[in-house]
């Protein structure tokens, strides 16, 4: 059976994001952005473990590193 709640939260999140992009009124934009963020976080919290695993693999594969490696030269005196 297809899990309904994560899919519903994802649809609401996408709809809120589209509504946020099309509105000029500030309060509706803030409400749409807050609704999208809440539904996205809540949907990820109740998602199945396999979805978390796939998203982690995608993040590690396609994500850019936050910290860059720095080479430090050490000289002996």
PDB file of N, CA, C and O in Angstrom, chain B, residues numbered from 101:
ATOM      1  N   UNK B 101       0.839  -1.180   0.000  1.00  0.00           N
ATOM      2  CA  UNK B 101       0.000   0.000   0.000  1.00  0.00           C
ATOM      3  C   UNK B 101       0.883   1.243   0.000  1.00  0.00           C
ATOM      4  O   UNK B 101       1.887   1.299   0.711  1.00  0.00           O
ATOM      5  N   UNK B 102       0.515   2.213  -0.781  1.00  0.00           N
ATOM      6  CA  UNK B 102       1.259   3.456  -0.895  1.00  0.00           C
ATOM      7  C   UNK B 102       1.024   4.316   0.340  1.00  0.00           C
ATOM      8  O   UNK B 102      -0.124   4.552   0.718  1.00  0.00           O
ATOM      9  N   UNK B 103       2.099   4.789   0.974  1.00  0.00           N
ATOM     10  CA  UNK B 103       1.897   5.663   2.132  1.00  0.00           C
ATOM     11  C   UNK B 103       1.279   6.989   1.698  1.00  0.00           C
ATOM     12  O   UNK B 103       1.790   7.667   0.807  1.00  0.00           O
ATOM     13  N   UNK B 104       0.184   7.340   2.339  1.00  0.00           N
ATOM     14  CA  UNK B 104      -0.593   8.494   1.905  1.00  0.00           C
ATOM     15  C   UNK B 104      -0.061   9.799   2.490  1.00  0.00           C
ATOM     16  O   UNK B 104       0.021  10.805   1.786  1.00  0.00           O
ATOM     17  N   UNK B 105       0.300   9.790   3.767  1.00  0.00           N
ATOM     18  CA  UNK B 105       0.662  11.042   4.419  1.00  0.00           C
ATOM     19  C   UNK B 105       1.926  11.692   3.864  1.00  0.00           C
ATOM     20  O   UNK B 105       1.906  12.900   3.625  1.00  0.00           O
ATOM     21  N   UNK B 106       3.031  10.964   3.643  1.00  0.00           N
ATOM     22  CA  UNK B 106       4.186  11.641   3.045  1.00  0.00           C
ATOM     23  C   UNK B 106       3.888  12.180   1.650  1.00  0.00           C
ATOM     24  O   UNK B 106       4.373  13.250   1.283  1.00  0.00           O
ATOM     25  N   UNK B 107       3.103  11.455   0.877  1.00  0.00           N
ATOM     26  CA  UNK B 107       2.727  11.927  -0.450  1.00  0.00           C
ATOM     27  C   UNK B 107       1.840  13.165  -0.361  1.00  0.00           C
ATOM     28  O   UNK B 107       2.004  14.107  -1.135  1.00  0.00           O
ATOM     29  N   UNK B 108       0.907  13.162   0.578  1.00  0.00           N
ATOM     30  CA  UNK B 108       0.034  14.317   0.786  1.00  0.00           C
ATOM     31  C   UNK B 108       0.834  15.537   1.232  1.00  0.00           C
ATOM     32  O   UNK B 108       0.593  16.645   0.754  1.00  0.00           O
ATOM     33  N   UNK B 109       1.782  15.343   2.141  1.00  0.00           N
ATOM     34  CA  UNK B 109       2.620  16.455   2.588  1.00  0.00           C
ATOM     35  C   UNK B 109       3.481  16.983   1.453  1.00  0.00           C
ATOM     36  O   UNK B 109       3.706  18.189   1.356  1.00  0.00           O
ATOM     37  N   UNK B 110       3.966  16.091   0.591  1.00  0.00           N
ATOM     38  CA  UNK B 110       4.769  16.527  -0.547  1.00  0.00           C
ATOM     39  C   UNK B 110       3.934  17.349  -1.522  1.00  0.00           C
ATOM     40  O   UNK B 110       4.406  18.364  -2.036  1.00  0.00           O
ATOM     41  N   UNK B 111       2.703  16.925  -1.781  1.00  0.00           N
ATOM     42  CA  UNK B 111       1.816  17.663  -2.685  1.00  0.00           C
ATOM     43  C   UNK B 111       1.472  19.030  -2.101  1.00  0.00           C
ATOM     44  O   UNK B 111       1.466  20.029  -2.820  1.00  0.00           O
ATOM     45  N   UNK B 112       1.186  19.077  -0.799  1.00  0.00           N
ATOM     46  CA  UNK B 112       0.886  20.358  -0.154  1.00  0.00           C
ATOM     47  C   UNK B 112       2.109  21.269  -0.192  1.00  0.00           C
ATOM     48  O   UNK B 112       1.978  22.475  -0.401  1.00  0.00           O
ATOM     49  N   UNK B 113       3.284  20.706   0.007  1.00  0.00           N
ATOM     50  CA  UNK B 113       4.509  21.490  -0.032  1.00  0.00           C
ATOM     51  C   UNK B 113       4.749  22.083  -1.421  1.00  0.00           C
ATOM     52  O   UNK B 113       5.104  23.256  -1.541  1.00  0.00           O
ATOM     53  N   UNK B 114       4.560  21.286  -2.460  1.00  0.00           N
ATOM     54  CA  UNK B 114       4.725  21.788  -3.833  1.00  0.00           C
ATOM     55  C   UNK B 114       3.677  22.853  -4.144  1.00  0.00           C
ATOM     56  O   UNK B 114       3.994  23.885  -4.735  1.00  0.00           O
ATOM     57  N   UNK B 115       2.427  22.601  -3.747  1.00  0.00           N
ATOM     58  CA  UNK B 115       1.366  23.587  -3.967  1.00  0.00           C
ATOM     59  C   UNK B 115       1.622  24.889  -3.238  1.00  0.00           C
ATOM     60  O   UNK B 115       1.377  25.963  -3.786  1.00  0.00           O
ATOM     61  N   UNK B 116       2.111  24.811  -2.014  1.00  0.00           N
ATOM     62  CA  UNK B 116       2.417  26.025  -1.258  1.00  0.00           C
ATOM     63  C   UNK B 116       3.573  26.796  -1.886  1.00  0.00           C
ATOM     64  O   UNK B 116       3.573  28.027  -1.895  1.00  0.00           O
ATOM     65  N   UNK B 117       4.544  26.076  -2.404  1.00  0.00           N
ATOM     66  CA  UNK B 117       5.661  26.745  -3.064  1.00  0.00           C
ATOM     67  C   UNK B 117       5.196  27.461  -4.331  1.00  0.00           C
ATOM     68  O   UNK B 117       5.618  28.586  -4.599  1.00  0.00           O
ATOM     69  N   UNK B 118       4.336  26.817  -5.104  1.00  0.00           N
ATOM     70  CA  UNK B 118       3.802  27.478  -6.300  1.00  0.00           C
ATOM     71  C   UNK B 118       2.950  28.685  -5.933  1.00  0.00           C
ATOM     72  O   UNK B 118       2.996  29.711  -6.612  1.00  0.00           O
ATOM     73  N   UNK B 119       2.171  28.565  -4.861  1.00  0.00           N
ATOM     74  CA  UNK B 119       1.342  29.681  -4.406  1.00  0.00           C
ATOM     75  C   UNK B 119       2.222  30.833  -3.933  1.00  0.00           C
ATOM     76  O   UNK B 119       1.906  31.998  -4.173  1.00  0.00           O
ATOM     77  N   UNK B 120       3.322  30.509  -3.264  1.00  0.00           N
ATOM     78  CA  UNK B 120       4.260  31.525  -2.793  1.00  0.00           C
ATOM     79  C   UNK B 120       4.869  32.290  -3.965  1.00  0.00           C
ATOM     80  O   UNK B 120       5.061  33.503  -3.878  1.00  0.00           O
ATOM     81  N   UNK B 121       5.172  31.599  -5.052  1.00  0.00           N
ATOM     82  CA  UNK B 121       5.797  32.253  -6.195  1.00  0.00           C
ATOM     83  C   UNK B 121       4.818  33.120  -6.973  1.00  0.00           C
ATOM     84  O   UNK B 121       5.234  34.064  -7.646  1.00  0.00           O
ATOM     85  N   UNK B 122       3.537  32.820  -6.895  1.00  0.00           N
ATOM     86  CA  UNK B 122       2.552  33.560  -7.692  1.00  0.00           C
ATOM     87  C   UNK B 122       1.875  34.698  -6.942  1.00  0.00           C
ATOM     88  O   UNK B 122       1.159  35.487  -7.558  1.00  0.00           O
ATOM     89  N   UNK B 123       2.075  34.807  -5.646  1.00  0.00           N
ATOM     90  CA  UNK B 123       1.379  35.836  -4.890  1.00  0.00           C
ATOM     91  C   UNK B 123       2.265  37.059  -4.681  1.00  0.00           C
ATOM     92  O   UNK B 123       3.487  36.947  -4.575  1.00  0.00           O
ATOM     93  N   UNK B 124       1.630  38.227  -4.623  1.00  0.00           N
ATOM     94  CA  UNK B 124       2.333  39.471  -4.350  1.00  0.00           C
ATOM     95  C   UNK B 124       2.078  39.959  -2.929  1.00  0.00           C
ATOM     96  O   UNK B 124       2.772  40.851  -2.441  1.00  0.00           O
ATOM     97  N   UNK B 125       1.087  39.375  -2.268  1.00  0.00           N
ATOM     98  CA  UNK B 125       0.746  39.783  -0.917  1.00  0.00           C
ATOM     99  C   UNK B 125       1.726  39.144   0.067  1.00  0.00           C
ATOM    100  O   UNK B 125       2.007  37.949  -0.023  1.00  0.00           O
ATOM    101  N   UNK B 126       2.241  39.934   0.998  1.00  0.00           N
ATOM    102  CA  UNK B 126       3.288  39.449   1.901  1.00  0.00           C
ATOM    103  C   UNK B 126       2.810  38.354   2.833  1.00  0.00           C
ATOM    104  O   UNK B 126       3.515  37.363   3.028  1.00  0.00           O
ATOM    105  N   UNK B 127       1.625  38.509   3.416  1.00  0.00           N
ATOM    106  CA  UNK B 127       1.170  37.539   4.409  1.00  0.00           C
ATOM    107  C   UNK B 127       0.907  36.178   3.771  1.00  0.00           C
ATOM    108  O   UNK B 127       1.204  35.148   4.376  1.00  0.00           O
ATOM    109  N   UNK B 128       0.357  36.158   2.564  1.00  0.00           N
ATOM    110  CA  UNK B 128       0.130  34.884   1.891  1.00  0.00           C
ATOM    111  C   UNK B 128       1.453  34.227   1.499  1.00  0.00           C
ATOM    112  O   UNK B 128       1.574  33.002   1.524  1.00  0.00           O
ATOM    113  N   UNK B 129       2.427  35.030   1.143  1.00  0.00           N
ATOM    114  CA  UNK B 129       3.743  34.483   0.831  1.00  0.00           C
ATOM    115  C   UNK B 129       4.407  33.858   2.042  1.00  0.00           C
ATOM    116  O   UNK B 129       5.003  32.785   1.947  1.00  0.00           O
ATOM    117  N   UNK B 130       4.305  34.531   3.185  1.00  0.00           N
ATOM    118  CA  UNK B 130       4.891  33.998   4.416  1.00  0.00           C
ATOM    119  C   UNK B 130       4.163  32.732   4.840  1.00  0.00           C
ATOM    120  O   UNK B 130       4.801  31.756   5.235  1.00  0.00           O
ATOM    121  N   UNK B 131       2.841  32.734   4.765  1.00  0.00           N
ATOM    122  CA  UNK B 131       2.068  31.547   5.132  1.00  0.00           C
ATOM    123  C   UNK B 131       2.365  30.372   4.200  1.00  0.00           C
ATOM    124  O   UNK B 131       2.471  29.232   4.651  1.00  0.00           O
ATOM    125  N   UNK B 132       2.497  30.646   2.916  1.00  0.00           N
ATOM    126  CA  UNK B 132       2.794  29.573   1.965  1.00  0.00           C
ATOM    127  C   UNK B 132       4.189  29.005   2.197  1.00  0.00           C
ATOM    128  O   UNK B 132       4.382  27.791   2.132  1.00  0.00           O
ATOM    129  N   UNK B 133       5.158  29.868   2.466  1.00  0.00           N
ATOM    130  CA  UNK B 133       6.517  29.387   2.726  1.00  0.00           C
ATOM    131  C   UNK B 133       6.579  28.584   4.022  1.00  0.00           C
ATOM    132  O   UNK B 133       7.244  27.549   4.076  1.00  0.00           O
ATOM    133  N   UNK B 134       5.896  29.049   5.059  1.00  0.00           N
ATOM    134  CA  UNK B 134       5.872  28.315   6.330  1.00  0.00           C
ATOM    135  C   UNK B 134       5.155  26.979   6.175  1.00  0.00           C
ATOM    136  O   UNK B 134       5.583  25.971   6.737  1.00  0.00           O
ATOM    137  N   UNK B 135       4.071  26.972   5.415  1.00  0.00           N
ATOM    138  CA  UNK B 135       3.340  25.728   5.174  1.00  0.00           C
ATOM    139  C   UNK B 135       4.189  24.737   4.380  1.00  0.00           C
ATOM    140  O   UNK B 135       4.197  23.544   4.684  1.00  0.00           O
ATOM    141  N   UNK B 136       4.894  25.219   3.380  1.00  0.00           N
ATOM    142  CA  UNK B 136       5.754  24.339   2.583  1.00  0.00           C
ATOM    143  C   UNK B 136       6.874  23.758   3.430  1.00  0.00           C
ATOM    144  O   UNK B 136       7.163  22.565   3.339  1.00  0.00           O
ATOM    145  N   UNK B 137       7.504  24.582   4.248  1.00  0.00           N
ATOM    146  CA  UNK B 137       8.589  24.101   5.094  1.00  0.00           C
ATOM    147  C   UNK B 137       8.091  23.110   6.136  1.00  0.00           C
ATOM    148  O   UNK B 137       8.732  22.088   6.381  1.00  0.00           O
ATOM    149  N   UNK B 138       6.949  23.407   6.751  1.00  0.00           N
ATOM    150  CA  UNK B 138       6.380  22.511   7.756  1.00  0.00           C
ATOM    151  C   UNK B 138       5.998  21.169   7.145  1.00  0.00           C
ATOM    152  O   UNK B 138       6.307  20.120   7.711  1.00  0.00           O
ATOM    153  N   UNK B 139       5.336  21.193   6.012  1.00  0.00           N
ATOM    154  CA  UNK B 139       4.920  19.938   5.374  1.00  0.00           C
ATOM    155  C   UNK B 139       6.115  19.131   4.888  1.00  0.00           C
ATOM    156  O   UNK B 139       6.097  17.902   4.946  1.00  0.00           O
ATOM    157  N   UNK B 140       7.145  19.805   4.414  1.00  0.00           N
ATOM    158  CA  UNK B 140       8.330  19.092   3.960  1.00  0.00           C
ATOM    159  C   UNK B 140       9.036  18.413   5.134  1.00  0.00           C
ATOM    160  O   UNK B 140       9.420  17.247   5.034  1.00  0.00           O
ATOM    161  N   UNK B 141       9.207  19.124   6.232  1.00  0.00           N
ATOM    162  CA  UNK B 141       9.864  18.537   7.404  1.00  0.00           C
ATOM    163  C   UNK B 141       9.016  17.425   7.994  1.00  0.00           C
ATOM    164  O   UNK B 141       9.532  16.353   8.311  1.00  0.00           O
ATOM    165  N   UNK B 142       7.730  17.664   8.143  1.00  0.00           N
ATOM    166  CA  UNK B 142       6.842  16.665   8.733  1.00  0.00           C
ATOM    167  C   UNK B 142       6.764  15.414   7.845  1.00  0.00           C
ATOM    168  O   UNK B 142       6.739  14.290   8.346  1.00  0.00           O
ATOM    169  N   UNK B 143       6.727  15.621   6.539  1.00  0.00           N
ATOM    170  CA  UNK B 143       6.703  14.490   5.616  1.00  0.00           C
ATOM    171  C   UNK B 143       7.974  13.669   5.673  1.00  0.00           C
ATOM    172  O   UNK B 143       7.928  12.444   5.563  1.00  0.00           O
ATOM    173  N   UNK B 144       9.116  14.333   5.844  1.00  0.00           N
ATOM    174  CA  UNK B 144      10.367  13.590   5.960  1.00  0.00           C
ATOM    175  C   UNK B 144      10.470  12.861   7.294  1.00  0.00           C
ATOM    176  O   UNK B 144      11.097  11.804   7.376  1.00  0.00           O
ATOM    177  N   UNK B 145       9.866  13.412   8.327  1.00  0.00           N
ATOM    178  CA  UNK B 145       9.919  12.759   9.636  1.00  0.00           C
ATOM    179  C   UNK B 145       9.146  11.446   9.621  1.00  0.00           C
ATOM    180  O   UNK B 145       9.613  10.452  10.177  1.00  0.00           O
ATOM    181  N   UNK B 146       7.973  11.423   8.995  1.00  0.00           N
ATOM    182  CA  UNK B 146       7.149  10.212   9.034  1.00  0.00           C
ATOM    183  C   UNK B 146       7.389   9.294   7.841  1.00  0.00           C
ATOM    184  O   UNK B 146       6.676   8.305   7.663  1.00  0.00           O
ATOM    185  N   UNK B 147       8.394   9.618   7.022  1.00  0.00           N
ATOM    186  CA  UNK B 147       8.675   8.798   5.843  1.00  0.00           C
ATOM    187  C   UNK B 147       9.304   7.467   6.249  1.00  0.00           C
ATOM    188  O   UNK B 147       9.842   7.327   7.347  1.00  0.00           O
ATOM    189  N   UNK B 148       9.227   6.517   5.361  1.00  0.00           N
ATOM    190  CA  UNK B 148       9.798   5.185   5.566  1.00  0.00           C
ATOM    191  C   UNK B 148      11.323   5.278   5.566  1.00  0.00           C
ATOM    192  O   UNK B 148      11.888   6.202   4.982  1.00  0.00           O
ATOM    193  N   UNK B 149      11.981   4.335   6.212  1.00  0.00           N
ATOM    194  CA  UNK B 149      13.438   4.380   6.331  1.00  0.00           C
ATOM    195  C   UNK B 149      14.125   4.282   4.982  1.00  0.00           C
ATOM    196  O   UNK B 149      15.228   4.803   4.818  1.00  0.00           O
ATOM    197  N   UNK B 150      13.501   3.629   4.014  1.00  0.00           N
ATOM    198  CA  UNK B 150      14.132   3.502   2.698  1.00  0.00           C
ATOM    199  C   UNK B 150      14.205   4.854   1.987  1.00  0.00           C
ATOM    200  O   UNK B 150      15.149   5.113   1.240  1.00  0.00           O
ATOM    201  N   UNK B 151      13.215   5.712   2.218  1.00  0.00           N
ATOM    202  CA  UNK B 151      13.247   7.056   1.631  1.00  0.00           C
ATOM    203  C   UNK B 151      14.386   7.860   2.244  1.00  0.00           C
ATOM    204  O   UNK B 151      15.061   8.617   1.546  1.00  0.00           O
ATOM    205  N   UNK B 152      14.598   7.700   3.541  1.00  0.00           N
ATOM    206  CA  UNK B 152      15.717   8.375   4.195  1.00  0.00           C
ATOM    207  C   UNK B 152      17.051   7.879   3.635  1.00  0.00           C
ATOM    208  O   UNK B 152      17.972   8.668   3.423  1.00  0.00           O
ATOM    209  N   UNK B 153      17.149   6.579   3.399  1.00  0.00           N
ATOM    210  CA  UNK B 153      18.379   6.006   2.866  1.00  0.00           C
ATOM    211  C   UNK B 153      18.656   6.495   1.446  1.00  0.00           C
ATOM    212  O   UNK B 153      19.793   6.837   1.119  1.00  0.00           O
ATOM    213  N   UNK B 154      17.636   6.529   0.611  1.00  0.00           N
ATOM    214  CA  UNK B 154      17.804   7.009  -0.766  1.00  0.00           C
ATOM    215  C   UNK B 154      18.181   8.487  -0.775  1.00  0.00           C
ATOM    216  O   UNK B 154      19.042   8.897  -1.555  1.00  0.00           O
ATOM    217  N   UNK B 155      17.554   9.288   0.074  1.00  0.00           N
ATOM    218  CA  UNK B 155      17.891  10.712   0.113  1.00  0.00           C
ATOM    219  C   UNK B 155      19.305  10.935   0.641  1.00  0.00           C
ATOM    220  O   UNK B 155      19.990  11.851   0.186  1.00  0.00           O
ATOM    221  N   UNK B 156      19.754  10.118   1.590  1.00  0.00           N
ATOM    222  CA  UNK B 156      21.127  10.229   2.079  1.00  0.00           C
ATOM    223  C   UNK B 156      22.127   9.869   0.991  1.00  0.00           C
ATOM    224  O   UNK B 156      23.147  10.541   0.840  1.00  0.00           O
ATOM    225  N   UNK B 157      21.845   8.819   0.235  1.00  0.00           N
ATOM    226  CA  UNK B 157      22.734   8.430  -0.865  1.00  0.00           C
ATOM    227  C   UNK B 157      22.774   9.520  -1.932  1.00  0.00           C
ATOM    228  O   UNK B 157      23.843   9.833  -2.455  1.00  0.00           O
ATOM    229  N   UNK B 158      21.625  10.098  -2.256  1.00  0.00           N
ATOM    230  CA  UNK B 158      21.601  11.186  -3.238  1.00  0.00           C
ATOM    231  C   UNK B 158      22.359  12.405  -2.727  1.00  0.00           C
ATOM    232  O   UNK B 158      23.065  13.062  -3.492  1.00  0.00           O
ATOM    233  N   UNK B 159      22.218  12.710  -1.445  1.00  0.00           N
ATOM    234  CA  UNK B 159      22.923  13.847  -0.866  1.00  0.00           C
ATOM    235  C   UNK B 159      24.428  13.635  -0.896  1.00  0.00           C
ATOM    236  O   UNK B 159      25.179  14.554  -1.225  1.00  0.00           O
ATOM    237  N   UNK B 160      24.874  12.432  -0.554  1.00  0.00           N
ATOM    238  CA  UNK B 160      26.304  12.154  -0.578  1.00  0.00           C
ATOM    239  C   UNK B 160      26.854  12.091  -1.997  1.00  0.00           C
ATOM    240  O   UNK B 160      28.014  12.434  -2.231  1.00  0.00           O
ATOM    241  N   UNK B 161      26.037  11.660  -2.935  1.00  0.00           N
ATOM    242  CA  UNK B 161      26.491  11.530  -4.324  1.00  0.00           C
ATOM    243  C   UNK B 161      26.525  12.875  -5.046  1.00  0.00           C
ATOM    244  O   UNK B 161      27.495  13.177  -5.742  1.00  0.00           O
ATOM    245  N   UNK B 162      25.484  13.679  -4.889  1.00  0.00           N
ATOM    246  CA  UNK B 162      25.350  14.906  -5.672  1.00  0.00           C
ATOM    247  C   UNK B 162      25.572  16.177  -4.868  1.00  0.00           C
ATOM    248  O   UNK B 162      25.627  17.262  -5.448  1.00  0.00           O
ATOM    249  N   UNK B 163      25.700  16.076  -3.566  1.00  0.00           N
ATOM    250  CA  UNK B 163      25.868  17.262  -2.732  1.00  0.00           C
ATOM    251  C   UNK B 163      27.267  17.838  -2.842  1.00  0.00           C
ATOM    252  O   UNK B 163      28.233  17.118  -3.095  1.00  0.00           O
ATOM    253  N   UNK B 164      27.360  19.117  -2.655  1.00  0.00           N
ATOM    254  CA  UNK B 164      28.668  19.758  -2.666  1.00  0.00           C
ATOM    255  C   UNK B 164      29.206  19.791  -1.238  1.00  0.00           C
ATOM    256  O   UNK B 164      28.436  19.952  -0.291  1.00  0.00           O
ATOM    257  N   UNK B 165      30.496  19.643  -1.079  1.00  0.00           N
ATOM    258  CA  UNK B 165      31.050  19.648   0.274  1.00  0.00           C
ATOM    259  C   UNK B 165      30.956  21.037   0.900  1.00  0.00           C
ATOM    260  O   UNK B 165      31.150  22.051   0.229  1.00  0.00           O
ATOM    261  N   UNK B 166      30.661  21.061   2.172  1.00  0.00           N
ATOM    262  CA  UNK B 166      30.534  22.328   2.885  1.00  0.00           C
ATOM    263  C   UNK B 166      31.913  22.871   3.219  1.00  0.00           C
ATOM    264  O   UNK B 166      32.169  24.067   3.083  1.00  0.00           O
ATOM    265  N   UNK B 167      32.780  22.003   3.648  1.00  0.00           N
ATOM    266  CA  UNK B 167      34.125  22.412   4.015  1.00  0.00           C
ATOM    267  C   UNK B 167      35.113  21.877   2.987  1.00  0.00           C
ATOM    268  O   UNK B 167      35.038  20.715   2.589  1.00  0.00           O
ATOM    269  N   UNK B 168      36.029  22.721   2.564  1.00  0.00           N
ATOM    270  CA  UNK B 168      37.059  22.306   1.619  1.00  0.00           C
ATOM    271  C   UNK B 168      38.309  21.894   2.387  1.00  0.00           C
ATOM    272  O   UNK B 168      38.628  22.468   3.428  1.00  0.00           O
ATOM    273  N   UNK B 169      39.000  20.912   1.870  1.00  0.00           N
ATOM    274  CA  UNK B 169      40.233  20.457   2.501  1.00  0.00           C
ATOM    275  C   UNK B 169      41.332  21.483   2.263  1.00  0.00           C
ATOM    276  O   UNK B 169      41.493  21.991   1.153  1.00  0.00           O
ATOM    277  N   UNK B 170      42.073  21.776   3.301  1.00  0.00           N
ATOM    278  CA  UNK B 170      43.175  22.731   3.216  1.00  0.00           C
ATOM    279  C   UNK B 170      44.469  21.976   3.480  1.00  0.00           C
ATOM    280  O   UNK B 170      44.583  21.241   4.460  1.00  0.00           O
ATOM    281  N   UNK B 171      45.438  22.166   2.599  1.00  0.00           N
ATOM    282  CA  UNK B 171      46.723  21.507   2.774  1.00  0.00           C
ATOM    283  C   UNK B 171      47.649  22.455   3.523  1.00  0.00           C
ATOM    284  O   UNK B 171      47.846  23.601   3.118  1.00  0.00           O
ATOM    285  N   UNK B 172      48.204  21.969   4.602  1.00  0.00           N
ATOM    286  CA  UNK B 172      49.103  22.775   5.429  1.00  0.00           C
ATOM    287  C   UNK B 172      50.504  22.208   5.301  1.00  0.00           C
ATOM    288  O   UNK B 172      50.729  21.027   5.564  1.00  0.00           O
ATOM    289  N   UNK B 173      51.448  23.048   4.897  1.00  0.00           N
ATOM    290  CA  UNK B 173      52.846  22.631   4.785  1.00  0.00           C
ATOM    291  C   UNK B 173      53.522  22.780   6.143  1.00  0.00           C
ATOM    292  O   UNK B 173      53.450  23.831   6.779  1.00  0.00           O
ATOM    293  N   UNK B 174      54.167  21.724   6.566  1.00  0.00           N
ATOM    294  CA  UNK B 174      54.885  21.738   7.835  1.00  0.00           C
ATOM    295  C   UNK B 174      56.364  21.558   7.527  1.00  0.00           C
ATOM    296  O   UNK B 174      56.756  20.588   6.879  1.00  0.00           O
ATOM    297  N   UNK B 175      57.170  22.484   7.988  1.00  0.00           N
ATOM    298  CA  UNK B 175      58.614  22.375   7.751  1.00  0.00           C
ATOM    299  C   UNK B 175      59.314  22.074   9.071  1.00  0.00           C
ATOM    300  O   UNK B 175      58.946  22.587  10.128  1.00  0.00           O
ATOM    301  N   UNK B 176      60.329  21.231   8.973  1.00  0.00           N
ATOM    302  CA  UNK B 176      61.121  20.890  10.158  1.00  0.00           C
ATOM    303  C   UNK B 176      62.243  21.906  10.311  1.00  0.00           C
ATOM    304  O   UNK B 176      62.899  22.261   9.332  1.00  0.00           O
ATOM    305  N   UNK B 177      62.467  22.375  11.531  1.00  0.00           N
ATOM    306  CA  UNK B 177      63.558  23.329  11.781  1.00  0.00           C
ATOM    307  C   UNK B 177      64.630  22.717  12.618  1.00  0.00           C
ATOM    308  O   UNK B 177      65.624  23.376  12.926  1.00  0.00           O
TER     309      UNK B 177
END
